[in-house]
Amino acid sequence: MTTLENQARILNDLILINNDRVIGYQKAMEELKDEDSDLNLLFQEKVNQSLDFKTELVDKVISTGLKVEDGTTNAGKIYRIWMDVKAFFGGSDRKVVLDNCEDGEDAALAAYNDALTSEGLSAETRSMLTKHHAALKISHNRIKALREAQ
């Protein structure tokens, strides 16, 4: 596998993770009760953030001339099923929703950590991923603080 192919594979994995994140937060918004509507704005910010990240990642893959992946990860599909089960048994209370969102943020951070430890990334790509990672860490900490406040 060439360096460009390896970089495109890594970026495509992150595209799928961001797709998972978008769907996860959209699902979380559906699970909110009326009294938890304050989280709608926060969750929509996270959807928009992932869409922005995805745009940057797609542009970078396109610049390599290689194929851009579409869809979500198998792990993301399994995670959403688990979210449904937890919501069914735990109700759609604020803590359960925030707990699920924190799990999703953990998965996104882990994917970016893996990507950043990969070899063969250009300096420009590594810088972009570092920026995304820092923003994800802030998101994670914000979700965690809200969950812990429950």
Buried (B, 14 or more C-beta within 10 A) or exposed (E): EEEBEBBBBBBBBBBBBBBBBBBBBEBBBEBBEEEBEEBEEBBEEBBEBBEEBBEBBBEBBEEBEBEBBEEBBEEBEEBBEEBEEBBEEEEBBBBBBBBBBBBBBBBBBEBBEEBBEBEBBEEEBBEBBEEBBEBBBEBBEBBBEBBEEE
